[in-house]
Amino acid sequence: MTDPFPTLAPVTASLDLWRRPGPTPEQRRVDVFIGLAVTAVTLLNMTLTTSSGALILGPPPSVPEQVAWTAAIALPLCWRRRRPGAVAVIVSAAFIGAQFRAAPEQQLTSGVLFAAIYALGAWGRDRRQAKWIRIAIIAAMFGWLFANMIIFLNRTSPDSEHFAQASGVLPPLLAVAVNGVLVNVLLFGFAYFFGQTAWTSARREHQLALQAEVLRASQAEARELAVADERLRIARELHDVVAHHVSVMGVQASAGRRVLDKDPAKARAAFASVEQSARTAVDELRRMLSLLRQSGDAPAATGGGVDRLDELLANAREAGLTTKIGVYGDPAPLPESLSQAIYRIVQEALTNTLKHAGAANVDVRIRYLANEVEVDVTDDGRSVVASQRAGGMGLIGMRERVAAHDGVLETGPVVDGPGRRGFRVRARFPLTRVAVEA
């Protein structure tokens, strides 16, 4: 059985090896612009903080050092998508250094740290490395937080002026500790989560692109298969419609030529039969081509059915064969496609008999059994040509028609008593009878 999804395994392998592509030139230019803008705004906020006297960490260093620490934190954002790992390490180290030196700007630099961790999660190409760098940075930040918290708690008592306005239900020092931990857990947790989500979204976008490519390839393959199937169907229909009548015409024309001088009446009858066969072939060919030119929703060429088998045998009799048909069992209504398949099988068997067998008699039997219908065509021709009859489009078309209805086809020479040999085509199709109560 053909795999309906032959290209899914390469897609899975491609996803396993996928690394997010680097930023485009336009994205790099945007990063530079954002990095410079954030640096400028952070320096402005540093100036405002110093001017307002909101020096939470204590006396600040000199102005040049403040500018240096602030720029060291914000300026690396210019490369956040090109070198996310290096940017995250530099920003986190500068952030700790700035706090250690009591640089006054703490508001926007916290956002820069968030952006650096996010960028590493979203754009880090080596996922294992990106994971452990982020974990190391977060661990270092919490280590620095706990160290500062211990120092602060050792230096500050609950009666300190810092807590003069405290009125909550928790002790002031405990509230400060819980607040610091909670804010940092949310900050770093969101940075990690949203970075990972952005990378997953990019990977899914890549997966959708791969699946769309697979779908386009599958559609192209399906179109090619449809074209091949249609060509095969056309070839089979042309063979079934034309070959039988042309074979009959050839036999009748040969007979007419042989008796033209001896018995003009028989010759005229043979040529009249040739004319009728030619008209029938042209009519069926025109009807088939008309249906093939219609849309894909149009029904297939109908040809004939079980009810027209007598016409086939009449043509064979005119070509010189002695024919006999028998119907056994209780006839059951057949689907149109199955009736056509039986008609074509009998037609092809008669054609092969006329062309190859040199037979004098053909026996056609239709058997309606309990759960199947059987068609049996046997001639008394030369069995030595059985190997020749097994090739070509004829038997191939039979096998396809039988397989399309889940049937079984048997072909080969038969021996029916001493000196009586021939060739048999027998096909069995499953049949579902519908019980009808009186």
N, C-alpha and C positions, 0 to 999 in steps of 0.2 A: 504494500500500500504506500502511496506517495505521501510524504510528510506534508501536511497542509501549511506548516509554518517552518519552511526549511532554513530561514535566515534568522531565527530567534536566538540560536546559540551564539553566532557572531555578535549580535547586539548585546547579549549578556556579558560576553568576554570584553567587548569594548567598554561597557560600563564599569567593569571591575578594574580596568587599567586607566580609566579616565582621570585626567587632571584638568582642573579649570584653566582655560587659556588666560594668558596675561591680559592686562587692560589694553584697549585700543588706543591709538594716538590721541583721539578726541578725549577719552577718559583720562589720559595722562595730563593733558592740558587742563582739564577741569580740576584734577587733583592739585596741580601747582597753584591754580588760582585760589582754590579753597584753602590750601595751606598758608599762603601769603595773607589771605583775608583773616583767617583765624589768628595768625601771629599778630597782625596789626590790632585786632580787637582785644586780644589777651594783653598786649602791652598797654593799651588804653585802660583796661580794667585794673592792671597793676598800678598805674598812675593814680586812678581814682581811689583805690584801696589805701594806698600810702597817704594820699592827701586827706582821706577821711579819718585816718588814725585807727582803722579797724584791723589792728595787728594782732591776730589771734595767736600766732606762734611766737610772739615776742618781738624784740627789736630787730628790724630787717638789716640785711647787709647793705653794702654800698649800692648806689643806683646802677652802675655798670654791671655789677654782679647780678642784681635783680633782672636786668634786661637779658643777661646771658642765660640765666636759668629759665626764664620765660620763653625765650626763643628756642632753647634746647628742647623744651617740651613741645611747643606748637609747630615749629618749622618742619620737623620730619613728616608731618602729614602730607607734604608735597609728594612723598614717595610711598604713601600708605598702600597702594594697590600693586606697585611694582616690586617693593621689598617689604612685604607685610611683617615678616618675622623680625627683620632688623629694626624696623620702625617701632614695633611693639616693645622690644628689649630696650632701645634707646629712650623711648618716651617713659617707660616705667622706671628706669634707672635715674633719669633726670627728675622725674616726679619725686622720688624718694630723696634725692640729693637736694632739691629745692626745699622740701619740708625740713630736712636736717639743718639747712642754712637759714631757715625761717623766712624764705621768700614770701612776700605778702599775698601774691596771687594764688588762690586756691579754688576759685569757683569754676572758671573756664578750663583750667588745666585738668580738673577732674573729668570734664567732658571730653577733652582730648585723649585722656587715658582710656576712657570708654570706647572712643572711635578707633583707637589703635588696636585694642583687643578684638573689637568687632571686625575690623579689616583683616586681621590675621585669621579669624575663624571663617570669614567669607571668601578670602582670596588665597589662603595658604595652599600651595600646590601639593606639598608633602603633608598629607593629613596626619600622619603619626607625629611628625615634628611640630606641626601647628598645635596639635592637642597638648603635647607636653610643654611647649613654650607657654601656652596660656595657663596651664595648671601651675607652672613654676612662678609665673608673674603673679597670679592670684595668691599663691601661698606666700610669696615674698611680701605682698601688700598687706596681708593679714598679719604676718609676723611683725612688720613695721607698725601696724595699727596697735597690736597688743603691747608692743614695747612702749609706744607713746602713751598708751592707756595706763600701763603700770607706773610709768614716770609721773604722769599727771595725778594718778590716785595717791601716790606716795607724797607728792608735794602739796596736795590739796586736802583739807579736812572738810567734813560736812558743814562746819560752821563758817566756812570761808565766805567772803563777800561775793564770790561767784554764785553762790546759792542763796543769796539773801531773799530773792523773790520766789524761791521754790515753794510750791503749795500742793504738789501732787501726792498720790497715795504711796509712791515708791520712794525709797531713799535717793537723794540726789546723785550720789556716786553710781549707784546701780542703774539709774535712769540714763546717765551719760554713757555708761558701758554698753547697755543694751541698745541705745540709739546708734552708737557708732558701729556696732556689729551689724545691726539690722540694715542701716543705710548702705554699708559696704557689700553685704550679701546681695541686696537688690541690685546695686550698681554692677558688680562683677557677674552676677548671675544673668542679668539681662544682656550684658555685653557678650557673654559666652553663648547664650541661647540664640540671640538674634544673628550672630555671626554664623553659627552652625546652620540655622534655618536658611540664611541667604545662600550658603554653599549647596545645601540640599536642593533648593529651588533651582539653582543653576544646573545641577546634575539632572534634575527632572526635565528641565528644558532641553538639555542635550539628549536625554532618553527619548523625549517626544520627537526630536528631530530625526533620531535614528529610526524610530518606529515609522515616521512618515516616509522616510527613504525606503524602508523595507516594504511599506504598503505600496509605494509607487512601483518598486521593482516587482512586487507580487501582481499588481494590476497589469504591468507590462507583460509579465509572463502569462497571466491569464488571457490577455488579449491574443498573444501568440498562440497559445493552446486553442483558443476559440477559433482562430483563423485556420489552424491545422485541422481541427475537428470538422470545420465547415468544408474545407477542401476534401477531406476524406468522405464526408457525407455526399458531397456533390459527385465525387468520383464513383461512389457506390451506387448512387441513384442513376447516374448516367449508364453505368454498367448494367444495372438491373433492367432499366427501361429499354435501352437500345440493343444490348447484346442479344437478348432473346429474340426480338423481332428480326434483327439482321441475320441471326443464325437461321431462323425459319425461312427468311427470304432467300438466303443462299441455297438452302436445300431445295426449295421449290423452283428457283431459277435453274439450278442444275438439272432437275427432273424435266422441266419444260424444254430445256435445250436438247436433251437426249431424245425426247419424243416429238420434237418439232416437225420433223419430216415424216415420221411414221404415223403419228396420231395427232393431227393439228388440234382436235377438240380437247384432248388432254393437255396439250401445251397451252392452249388458251386458258383453261381452268387453272393451270399452275401459275401462269403469268397474272391472272386475275387475283389469285391468292397473294402473289408477291405485291401487287398494287395495294390490296387491302392491308397487308402487314405493314407496308411502308406508311400508309396513312395513319394506321394505329400508332406506329412508333413516333411519327411526327406529332400527332395529337398529344401523346403522353409526354413527349419531350417538351413541347410548348407549355403544357400545363405545369410541369415540374419547374422549368425555368421561370415561369411567371411567379410561382410561389417563392422561389429562391430570391427573386428580386424584391420581395416584400420585406417589411421590417422584421426584426428578430422575434417579435411577438406573433408573427404569422404562423399558422400551422404548417407542418411539413407536408411535402407532396404526398397525396393520398395513394395514388397508384390503384391497387386492387385489394380485395379481401378474399376470405374463404368463399363468399358467394359468387366469385368470378373465376373459380378454379375450372369450371366447365369450359370457359372461353380459352384458357390456356391449353387444355387438353384437345379442344377442337383445332387449335392452330397446330398442335403437334400431330394430330391425325392427318391434317392437310399436308404436313411435311413428310408423311409416309410412315409414321409410327402407329402401332396398335396400342391404344390407351385404355385403361380401366381405372375407375375410381370407386372407392368404397368408403362409406361412413359407418363407423361402429360405435355403439354406445348411445347414450342420450345426449344429443347436441345441446350445448350450453352456450348462452350468449358470451361472446368474446369481446374484450376491449378492442377498440379500433386498431391500436398500435400492434396488438398481438395478431389480429386477423391479417393485417398488412404483412407482418413478418412471415406468417405461414404462406401467404401468397407469394412473397418474394423467394422463399426457400424452394417452393415447388417450381417456380419459374426458372430459377437458377439451375436446379437439378435437371429440368427438361432441356435447358440450353446446353448443359454439359453433355447430356445424352446425345443430342443432335450433332454437336460439334466433334465429340471425341469417341463415343462408344461404339458406333456402328450397330446400334441395337435395333431390334424389330418390335419389342414390346416394352411398355412402361406400365407399372402398377402403382397407383397412388392410393394411399389409405390414410384416413383421418380417424383417430381413435379418441373418444371422449372417455377417459377413465375416472376413477373416483376423485383423484386430487390433481390430475394433470391431463393435458391434451397432447396427443402425439401425432406427428405427421411423418409418413414413411413413403419414400419414393424409391422404387427398385426397378432396374432395367435388366435386360439380358444381354448387355453388350460385353465387349472384350474387357476382361478384368486386367489385362496387361497394361491398360492405359490408366489404371487407378492412380499411379504415382504422378502422371501428368495432370489428372483432374484435381490433385491435392494442392496444386499451386495456383498462382494468379489471384485476381481480385474476387473471383466467384466464391470460393470456399471461405476466404477471409471475410467477405461481406456476410456470409451465413453465420460464421462464428460471432461476429459482432452483434448481429441481430439476436441470436440466441442468448448471448451473454447479457444483452440489454434487458432481457426478460427473465434472467436468472434460470435459464434453461440449460439443457445438455444436448450437444450435437455429436452424432456418431456418423462417420463416413468410412467407406472401405468396400473391398470386394466381398461378395457373398457366393456361397456354393449351395445350390438347391438341387441336389441329386446328381447322378452321374451325367457328365457332359453338359450340365446346366449351370452356367456361371453368369455373374453380372456385377452390378455396382449398386450400393445402397446409400441413401442419405436419410438419416432418421434423426428427428429433433423432438425433444420432450420439453414441455413448458409447464410450470406449476399452474394449477387452475383452482380458483376458489369458487365453489358453487354456492349460489344463493337459494336457500330453501324457501319455497313459496307455498303457503298453506292454501288449500282449496277454499 
